[in-house]
Amino acid sequence: MSKIKRVVLVQPASAGGNFEYIAIPRQGMLFLSGALAQWEGPYLYEREIWFEDRSGLMDPDSDLDGVDILMVTALINEAPRAYQLAQLAKLHHPELITIGGGPQMSPLSEEAIRLGGFDVIVNREGEDVIGQLSDTLLEYQHSPMLDSYLKKIPGISFVRDGNLVETRRSGLVAPDFVELPDFRSIRDLTPANPMAGGVIETVRGCTEKCTYCQVIQQFLGYRLINRETELKRLCQLQELASDGLIHTAGNGKFTVFISDDLHPPPLRAVKYRNERLERLKAWRGRTDDMYMICQARAEIGQDQELAEAMSAANIKMLYLGVESNNAENLKVVKKRQDPGQMEKDLRVLNQMDFTVVAMTIIGLPYDNEEDIMNLAEWVTQYSKYQTANLLTPLPATSNWDDLTPLNENGDLLAEGEIRPYHLYTGRQLVFHDERWTMQESRELFDRFSAKLTSIDNLYGRVFRMLRSYKLRLAATSRDLGDTINARIGEATEVLRSWSDPVSMAGREFGENISQRMDELAENLRTVSQPLANTRRELVDNISNRVNELSDSLRTLSDPLTTGGKDLAMNISSRINELSEMLNGVMVDSNRRTTTNK
């Protein structure tokens, strides 16, 4: 039996969300893949991370042929697709091992196993157990001893004889158990198809206790990664951008999202706040080529020192949890925020030239339609962009049990009926509310959103521009490559034809060679600038063709007279100069992404 096993890690296509258009990869699969890469056990794991928003929908029949383990994560509105993938995977490949996890399946493991047919669900974080779990499932897949070995692995769930078995986890995973996320295992990640932006995780968890948020339960506590790890991850992003794997804009900067756990803590979290300040100072000089985006609380506007350090580190866009300007609403969801102070904070942050994205939640307990429309008028005065979501119950939050769910038709969910997860996008109410029906809530959302400058629309335009540019680039590169290869091919044939009269080696021959070489140099110069913006594969091809030309010329030296040999050496020297010029283009292209506007 082969010791090399193939693992595919899948993030299903999104049914909605602020980042659906540009498909910024979430970190979970990147860290799990990294954990498998560093795991030392009886098997070696070849890994591919498939983000369906990037690479298109997977065909579980053909795309999983020869795969040993399928790992699937999901947010709530991705759950139907996640369950479908797992079911079809087992249908077409009965021996395939399937593992589920993430913020949806972890707290609802029994449902996930029932609907997706997963062998095992990993609860909360799983980097520390994924290697052991994979080895165990492969080694004892058909053994009666499997259950006894699974029970020794902490933090997993599986079903036996109709009963859910959950193993207890004690303690928490170190947030940098895997130092560097495994970006390079992302499917289709090439200079021709780069990520729209990078992503970095600096902390897991949150200092707050907002009732609507899953982070508090999925990532317990507030856990900073090591300082050295932060710097290594920043360096990794620089390398990815240099290799053309993160899109770089015309100004030479590339976007980096700081993952949505609370990066800068509020002033009252003194220890964490002071630590973050010192770390941000260390970022300076390491993030000059980055345009960074992170979530924060509005009261960062009361912390001038920290806000200035963020700006100096090139954190330029802030997603701020405004939620509501109604004090009672904020109180009931345990959002420790005063609307009056929040307004002052937003003014300060705007004056500091941060691009503010205000995140709002409507449909909170003290909302009415007039209040919601007033919120739209208010929030657009203090933020450049906004996001909007109707209050949506998520697993492991108090809302999940306290709010009565609706079915797809907007009626009360019947006992045993599965929630319509594909509607859990924040675009309509999915629980019973005497104020609005499901349809009325959709109309309310549309009216509210129409008053906003939606960041979703901005990302939609970015996505369309990138897609259009990639198509143009591919066509241009093909045309440019054909032209360059044709020119070099013609020059090569001409120079080879000179091998017959080469014994002349006279002045006329030398002048002729020199003239032809100047023509070749000029031809190459005309394409050197486009080369800086095209694919490295093309530059490599050109350099190889020039090397072939140089080799051809060197073969002329044997029958030449001494003067002819000198001439041939001179020609080779000229070719070397052209090769160095092309190498310079290659170095320059490495510093850019292949999708410069």
FENHUTA-V414379 format. One record per residue. N is the residue number from 1. SS is DSSP state (helix for helix, strand for strand, loop for the rest). Layout:
# FENHUTA-V414379
n = {N & N}
ss = {SS & SS}
This chain:
# FENHUTA-V414379
n = {1 & 2 & 3 & 4 & 5 & 6 & 7 & 8 & 9 & 10 & 11 & 12 & 13 & 14 & 15 & 16 & 17 & 18 & 19 & 20 & 21 & 22 & 23 & 24 & 25 & 26 & 27 & 28 & 29 & 30 & 31 & 32 & 33 & 34 & 35 & 36 & 37 & 38 & 39 & 40 & 41 & 42 & 43 & 44 & 45 & 46 & 47 & 48 & 49 & 50 & 51 & 52 & 53 & 54 & 55 & 56 & 57 & 58 & 59 & 60 & 61 & 62 & 63 & 64 & 65 & 66 & 67 & 68 & 69 & 70 & 71 & 72 & 73 & 74 & 75 & 76 & 77 & 78 & 79 & 80 & 81 & 82 & 83 & 84 & 85 & 86 & 87 & 88 & 89 & 90 & 91 & 92 & 93 & 94 & 95 & 96 & 97 & 98 & 99 & 100 & 101 & 102 & 103 & 104 & 105 & 106 & 107 & 108 & 109 & 110 & 111 & 112 & 113 & 114 & 115 & 116 & 117 & 118 & 119 & 120 & 121 & 122 & 123 & 124 & 125 & 126 & 127 & 128 & 129 & 130 & 131 & 132 & 133 & 134 & 135 & 136 & 137 & 138 & 139 & 140 & 141 & 142 & 143 & 144 & 145 & 146 & 147 & 148 & 149 & 150 & 151 & 152 & 153 & 154 & 155 & 156 & 157 & 158 & 159 & 160 & 161 & 162 & 163 & 164 & 165 & 166 & 167 & 168 & 169 & 170 & 171 & 172 & 173 & 174 & 175 & 176 & 177 & 178 & 179 & 180 & 181 & 182 & 183 & 184 & 185 & 186 & 187 & 188 & 189 & 190 & 191 & 192 & 193 & 194 & 195 & 196 & 197 & 198 & 199 & 200 & 201 & 202 & 203 & 204 & 205 & 206 & 207 & 208 & 209 & 210 & 211 & 212 & 213 & 214 & 215 & 216 & 217 & 218 & 219 & 220 & 221 & 222 & 223 & 224 & 225 & 226 & 227 & 228 & 229 & 230 & 231 & 232 & 233 & 234 & 235 & 236 & 237 & 238 & 239 & 240 & 241 & 242 & 243 & 244 & 245 & 246 & 247 & 248 & 249 & 250 & 251 & 252 & 253 & 254 & 255 & 256 & 257 & 258 & 259 & 260 & 261 & 262 & 263 & 264 & 265 & 266 & 267 & 268 & 269 & 270 & 271 & 272 & 273 & 274 & 275 & 276 & 277 & 278 & 279 & 280 & 281 & 282 & 283 & 284 & 285 & 286 & 287 & 288 & 289 & 290 & 291 & 292 & 293 & 294 & 295 & 296 & 297 & 298 & 299 & 300 & 301 & 302 & 303 & 304 & 305 & 306 & 307 & 308 & 309 & 310 & 311 & 312 & 313 & 314 & 315 & 316 & 317 & 318 & 319 & 320 & 321 & 322 & 323 & 324 & 325 & 326 & 327 & 328 & 329 & 330 & 331 & 332 & 333 & 334 & 335 & 336 & 337 & 338 & 339 & 340 & 341 & 342 & 343 & 344 & 345 & 346 & 347 & 348 & 349 & 350 & 351 & 352 & 353 & 354 & 355 & 356 & 357 & 358 & 359 & 360 & 361 & 362 & 363 & 364 & 365 & 366 & 367 & 368 & 369 & 370 & 371 & 372 & 373 & 374 & 375 & 376 & 377 & 378 & 379 & 380 & 381 & 382 & 383 & 384 & 385 & 386 & 387 & 388 & 389 & 390 & 391 & 392 & 393 & 394 & 395 & 396 & 397 & 398 & 399 & 400 & 401 & 402 & 403 & 404 & 405 & 406 & 407 & 408 & 409 & 410 & 411 & 412 & 413 & 414 & 415 & 416 & 417 & 418 & 419 & 420 & 421 & 422 & 423 & 424 & 425 & 426 & 427 & 428 & 429 & 430 & 431 & 432 & 433 & 434 & 435 & 436 & 437 & 438 & 439 & 440 & 441 & 442 & 443 & 444 & 445 & 446 & 447 & 448 & 449 & 450 & 451 & 452 & 453 & 454 & 455 & 456 & 457 & 458 & 459 & 460 & 461 & 462 & 463 & 464 & 465 & 466 & 467 & 468 & 469 & 470 & 471 & 472 & 473 & 474 & 475 & 476 & 477 & 478 & 479 & 480 & 481 & 482 & 483 & 484 & 485 & 486 & 487 & 488 & 489 & 490 & 491 & 492 & 493 & 494 & 495 & 496 & 497 & 498 & 499 & 500 & 501 & 502 & 503 & 504 & 505 & 506 & 507 & 508 & 509 & 510 & 511 & 512 & 513 & 514 & 515 & 516 & 517 & 518 & 519 & 520 & 521 & 522 & 523 & 524 & 525 & 526 & 527 & 528 & 529 & 530 & 531 & 532 & 533 & 534 & 535 & 536 & 537 & 538 & 539 & 540 & 541 & 542 & 543 & 544 & 545 & 546 & 547 & 548 & 549 & 550 & 551 & 552 & 553 & 554 & 555 & 556 & 557 & 558 & 559 & 560 & 561 & 562 & 563 & 564 & 565 & 566 & 567 & 568 & 569 & 570 & 571 & 572 & 573 & 574 & 575 & 576 & 577 & 578 & 579 & 580 & 581 & 582 & 583 & 584 & 585 & 586 & 587 & 588 & 589 & 590 & 591 & 592 & 593 & 594 & 595 & 596 & 597}
ss = {loop & loop & loop & strand & strand & strand & strand & strand & strand & strand & strand & loop & loop & loop & loop & loop & loop & loop & loop & loop & loop & loop & loop & loop & loop & loop & helix & helix & helix & helix & helix & helix & helix & helix & helix & helix & helix & helix & loop & loop & loop & loop & loop & strand & strand & strand & strand & strand & strand & strand & strand & helix & helix & helix & helix & loop & loop & loop & loop & loop & loop & loop & loop & loop & loop & loop & loop & loop & strand & strand & strand & strand & strand & loop & loop & helix & helix & helix & helix & helix & helix & helix & helix & helix & helix & helix & helix & helix & helix & helix & helix & helix & loop & loop & loop & loop & strand & strand & strand & strand & strand & loop & loop & loop & loop & loop & loop & loop & helix & helix & helix & helix & helix & helix & helix & helix & loop & loop & loop & strand & strand & strand & loop & loop & loop & loop & loop & loop & loop & helix & helix & helix & helix & helix & helix & helix & helix & helix & helix & loop & loop & loop & loop & loop & loop & helix & helix & helix & helix & helix & loop & loop & loop & loop & loop & strand & strand & strand & strand & strand & loop & loop & strand & strand & strand & strand & loop & loop & loop & loop & loop & loop & loop & loop & loop & loop & loop & loop & loop & loop & loop & loop & helix & helix & helix & strand & loop & loop & loop & strand & loop & loop & strand & loop & strand & loop & loop & strand & strand & strand & loop & loop & strand & strand & strand & loop & loop & loop & loop & loop & loop & loop & loop & loop & helix & helix & helix & helix & loop & loop & loop & strand & strand & strand & loop & loop & helix & helix & helix & helix & helix & helix & helix & helix & helix & helix & helix & helix & helix & helix & helix & helix & loop & loop & loop & strand & loop & strand & loop & loop & loop & loop & loop & strand & strand & strand & strand & strand & loop & loop & loop & loop & loop & loop & loop & loop & loop & loop & loop & helix & helix & helix & helix & helix & helix & helix & helix & helix & helix & helix & helix & helix & helix & loop & loop & loop & loop & loop & loop & strand & strand & strand & strand & strand & strand & strand & loop & helix & helix & helix & helix & helix & loop & helix & helix & helix & helix & helix & helix & helix & helix & helix & loop & loop & strand & strand & strand & strand & strand & strand & strand & strand & strand & loop & loop & loop & helix & helix & helix & helix & helix & helix & loop & loop & loop & loop & loop & loop & helix & helix & helix & helix & helix & helix & helix & helix & helix & helix & helix & helix & helix & loop & loop & loop & strand & strand & strand & strand & strand & strand & strand & strand & loop & loop & loop & loop & loop & loop & helix & helix & helix & helix & helix & helix & helix & helix & helix & helix & helix & loop & loop & loop & loop & loop & strand & strand & strand & strand & strand & strand & loop & loop & loop & loop & loop & loop & loop & helix & helix & helix & helix & helix & loop & loop & strand & strand & loop & loop & loop & loop & loop & strand & loop & loop & loop & loop & loop & loop & loop & loop & helix & helix & helix & loop & loop & loop & loop & loop & loop & loop & strand & loop & loop & loop & loop & loop & loop & helix & helix & helix & helix & helix & helix & helix & helix & helix & helix & helix & helix & helix & loop & loop & loop & strand & helix & helix & helix & helix & helix & helix & helix & helix & helix & helix & helix & helix & helix & helix & helix & helix & helix & helix & helix & helix & helix & helix & helix & helix & helix & helix & helix & helix & helix & helix & helix & helix & helix & helix & helix & helix & helix & helix & helix & helix & helix & helix & helix & loop & loop & helix & helix & helix & helix & helix & loop & loop & helix & helix & helix & helix & helix & helix & helix & helix & helix & helix & helix & helix & helix & helix & helix & helix & helix & helix & helix & helix & helix & helix & helix & helix & helix & loop & loop & loop & loop & helix & helix & helix & helix & helix & helix & helix & helix & helix & helix & helix & helix & helix & helix & helix & helix & helix & helix & helix & helix & helix & helix & loop & loop & loop & loop & helix & helix & helix & helix & helix & helix & helix & helix & helix & helix & helix & helix & helix & helix & helix & helix & helix & helix & helix & helix & helix & helix & helix & helix & helix & helix & helix & helix & helix & loop & loop & loop & loop & loop & loop & loop}
